Amino acid sequence: MAVNPPLMGAMPVPFQGEIFLLRRDNVIFEVDKIPSVRGGQVSAKGTVFVSNVRVVYVTYKPVDGFYAFDMPLLYIHEEKFNQPIFGANNITGKVYPVIPDGEHSALYSPHSFKIIFKEGGCGTFVPLFFNLLKFLRQFPPQTNESQSHISVQQSNSYVYNDPFPTASPPTDEIMRQAYVDPNDPTKIYLQQPYDPNQSQLRRRTYVSPRPEEGQL
């Protein structure tokens, strides 16, 4: 996970080789342990983007300097789709933080998150999201040689060393097989919303954004 990843306009600056699959507007996103926010808890309305690498949430209005949240798909765990009798359908889960170089993973605990679908259905978004996770988990994570391989079920201090999958999901096949729910306002990208040859593309690495890398 990374707080306030670089944006171009109102969407994330893509990594090299990243393919955006869908976006969902007007969702409520909740996440905890955000250092810049009083109490650490954020609840804000905005847009969720899903790519072959990550889920990125972008707020409509910044909250105490918080305007976006980046969740690598390989870092997400304990995800669950909830259909409460009272209230909106939602996805809950946890995401491990991206550990800065030289820091010990035990110092960084997972964030809890919640994606709330208050406007419209989610019959398109939910299956695509869970199918992506299912595919990526077929491949072992890349870990630092100095780290012992501890499963996420055994230790909350364990995180993947490399948030990028060892194999790219078959996005074309996943999208062809996707059920399009007429009640779900999710927008599927038939064409990428950026020029893949543009110089703004990010290297395949997660780094803390510099101050000038905020919203453009």
C-alpha positions as CSV (number, residue, x, y, z in Angstrom):
1,M,0.0,0.0,0.0
2,A,1.1,3.6,-0.6
3,V,-0.5,6.8,0.5
4,N,-1.0,9.5,-2.1
5,P,0.5,7.8,-5.2
6,P,1.3,10.2,-8.1
7,L,-1.8,11.2,-10.1
8,M,-2.4,12.7,-13.5
9,G,-5.5,14.7,-13.3
10,A,-8.0,12.5,-11.4
11,M,-6.4,9.1,-12.2
12,P,-3.3,7.3,-11.1
13,V,-0.1,7.6,-13.1
14,P,0.4,4.1,-14.5
15,F,3.4,1.9,-14.1
16,Q,5.2,0.6,-17.2
17,G,3.2,-2.4,-18.4
18,E,0.2,-1.6,-16.2
19,I,-3.3,-2.2,-17.7
20,F,-6.3,-0.5,-16.2
21,L,-9.4,-2.8,-16.3
22,L,-12.2,-0.8,-14.7
23,R,-13.2,2.2,-12.6
24,R,-16.1,2.7,-10.2
25,D,-17.2,6.2,-9.3
26,N,-19.2,7.4,-6.3
27,V,-18.0,4.8,-3.8
28,I,-17.2,5.4,-0.1
29,F,-13.8,4.2,0.9
30,E,-12.7,3.7,4.5
31,V,-9.2,3.0,5.7
32,D,-7.3,3.3,9.0
33,K,-3.8,4.1,10.2
34,I,-3.3,7.1,7.9
35,P,-0.5,9.2,9.6
36,S,-1.6,12.6,8.2
37,V,-5.2,12.3,9.3
38,R,-6.3,13.0,12.9
39,G,-7.2,9.7,14.5
40,G,-5.8,7.9,11.5
41,Q,-9.3,7.0,10.1
42,V,-10.5,8.1,6.7
43,S,-13.9,7.9,5.2
44,A,-14.4,9.7,1.9
45,K,-16.2,9.5,-1.4
46,G,-14.4,9.0,-4.7
47,T,-13.4,6.7,-7.5
48,V,-11.8,3.2,-7.4
49,F,-9.5,2.1,-10.2
50,V,-8.6,-1.6,-10.7
51,S,-5.6,-2.6,-12.9
52,N,-3.7,-5.8,-13.4
53,V,-1.3,-4.7,-10.6
54,R,-3.3,-2.8,-8.0
55,V,-6.4,-1.1,-6.7
56,V,-6.2,2.7,-6.4
57,Y,-8.7,4.9,-4.6
58,V,-8.8,8.6,-5.4
59,T,-11.0,11.0,-3.3
60,Y,-13.1,13.8,-4.7
61,K,-12.0,16.0,-1.9
62,P,-8.7,15.7,0.0
63,V,-9.0,14.9,3.7
64,D,-6.1,16.4,5.8
65,G,-3.7,16.0,3.0
66,F,-4.9,12.5,2.1
67,Y,-6.2,12.2,-1.5
68,A,-5.4,8.7,-2.8
69,F,-4.6,5.2,-1.6
70,D,-2.7,2.6,-3.6
71,M,-3.2,-1.1,-2.8
72,P,-1.1,-3.7,-4.7
73,L,-3.2,-6.8,-5.4
74,L,-0.6,-9.1,-3.9
75,Y,-0.7,-7.2,-0.6
76,I,-4.4,-7.6,-0.1
77,H,-5.7,-10.4,2.2
78,E,-8.7,-11.3,4.4
79,E,-10.9,-9.8,1.7
80,K,-14.6,-10.4,2.0
81,F,-17.8,-9.4,0.1
82,N,-20.5,-8.4,2.5
83,Q,-24.3,-8.0,1.8
84,P,-25.8,-6.6,5.0
85,I,-29.5,-6.6,5.5
86,F,-29.3,-2.9,6.4
87,G,-26.8,-0.8,4.6
88,A,-24.9,-1.0,1.3
89,N,-23.0,-3.9,-0.2
90,N,-19.3,-3.6,0.5
91,I,-15.9,-5.3,0.3
92,T,-13.7,-5.4,3.4
93,G,-10.2,-6.5,3.8
94,K,-6.6,-5.7,4.9
95,V,-3.6,-4.6,3.0
96,Y,0.0,-4.7,3.9
97,P,2.0,-1.5,3.7
98,V,5.0,-1.0,1.4
99,I,8.0,-1.2,3.7
100,P,10.6,1.6,3.0
101,D,14.1,0.3,2.3
102,G,16.0,-0.5,5.5
103,E,13.0,-0.6,7.7
104,H,11.8,-3.7,9.5
105,S,8.4,-5.1,8.5
106,A,7.4,-5.7,12.2
107,L,7.1,-1.9,12.6
108,Y,4.4,-1.7,10.0
109,S,1.0,-3.3,10.6
110,P,-1.7,-3.9,7.9
111,H,-4.4,-1.3,7.1
112,S,-8.0,-2.3,7.3
113,F,-10.1,-1.0,4.3
114,K,-13.7,-1.0,3.2
115,I,-15.2,-0.2,-0.3
116,I,-18.8,0.7,0.0
117,F,-21.1,0.6,-3.0
118,K,-23.8,3.0,-2.1
119,E,-24.9,3.9,-5.6
120,G,-25.9,1.1,-7.9
121,G,-25.1,-2.6,-7.9
122,C,-21.7,-4.3,-7.9
123,G,-22.3,-7.5,-10.0
124,T,-19.6,-6.5,-12.4
125,F,-17.0,-5.1,-10.0
126,V,-17.0,-7.8,-7.4
127,P,-16.4,-10.9,-9.7
128,L,-13.6,-9.1,-11.6
129,F,-11.9,-8.1,-8.4
130,F,-12.0,-11.6,-6.9
131,N,-11.0,-13.3,-10.1
132,L,-7.9,-11.1,-10.3
133,L,-6.9,-12.0,-6.8
134,K,-7.5,-15.7,-7.4
135,F,-5.3,-15.7,-10.5
136,L,-2.4,-13.8,-8.9
137,R,-2.4,-16.1,-5.8
138,Q,-1.5,-19.1,-8.0
139,F,2.1,-17.7,-8.1
140,P,4.5,-17.6,-5.1
141,P,5.5,-14.1,-3.9
142,Q,9.1,-12.9,-4.4
143,T,10.7,-12.4,-1.0
144,N,14.0,-11.0,0.1
145,E,16.6,-13.7,0.6
146,S,17.1,-12.6,4.2
147,Q,13.5,-13.1,5.0
148,S,12.0,-16.4,5.9
149,H,8.8,-17.3,4.1
150,I,6.0,-16.9,6.6
151,S,2.4,-17.2,5.4
152,V,0.2,-14.2,6.0
153,Q,-2.1,-16.4,8.1
154,Q,0.8,-17.0,10.5
155,S,2.1,-13.5,11.0
156,N,0.7,-10.1,10.6
157,S,4.2,-8.7,10.3
158,Y,5.0,-10.6,7.0
159,V,4.7,-8.7,3.8
160,Y,5.6,-9.5,0.2
161,N,8.9,-8.1,-0.8
162,D,7.8,-7.3,-4.4
163,P,4.3,-6.1,-5.0
164,F,4.4,-6.9,-8.7
165,P,3.1,-10.3,-9.8
166,T,5.5,-12.8,-11.3
167,A,3.0,-13.4,-14.1
168,S,0.6,-11.0,-15.6
169,P,-3.1,-11.9,-15.3
170,P,-4.8,-12.9,-18.6
171,T,-6.7,-9.6,-18.6
172,D,-8.3,-10.1,-22.1
173,E,-9.7,-13.5,-21.1
174,I,-10.9,-12.2,-17.7
175,M,-12.7,-9.2,-19.3
176,R,-14.3,-11.4,-22.0
177,Q,-15.7,-13.7,-19.4
178,A,-16.9,-10.9,-17.2
179,Y,-20.6,-10.6,-16.5
180,V,-21.9,-7.1,-17.1
181,D,-24.4,-6.3,-14.5
182,P,-26.9,-3.7,-15.9
183,N,-27.4,-2.3,-12.4
184,D,-23.6,-1.8,-11.9
185,P,-22.3,1.6,-13.1
186,T,-18.8,0.3,-13.1
187,K,-17.0,1.5,-16.3
188,I,-14.8,-1.1,-18.1
189,Y,-11.9,0.1,-20.1
190,L,-12.0,-1.2,-23.7
191,Q,-9.1,1.2,-24.5
192,Q,-6.4,2.4,-22.1
193,P,-7.1,5.9,-20.8
194,Y,-3.4,6.9,-21.4
195,D,-0.7,6.8,-24.0
196,P,1.5,3.7,-23.2
197,N,4.5,5.5,-24.8
198,Q,4.3,8.7,-22.7
199,S,7.2,9.7,-20.6
200,Q,5.1,10.0,-17.5
201,L,4.9,6.3,-17.0
202,R,6.3,5.1,-13.7
203,R,9.1,2.6,-13.3
204,R,8.0,-0.8,-11.9
205,T,8.8,0.2,-8.3
206,Y,7.0,1.5,-5.3
207,V,8.5,4.6,-3.8
208,S,7.2,7.3,-1.5
209,P,6.1,10.3,-3.6
210,R,8.0,13.5,-3.4
211,P,6.0,16.6,-2.5
212,E,5.9,17.7,-6.1
213,E,4.3,14.4,-7.1
214,G,0.9,15.3,-5.7
215,Q,-2.2,15.8,-7.7
216,L,-1.5,17.6,-10.9
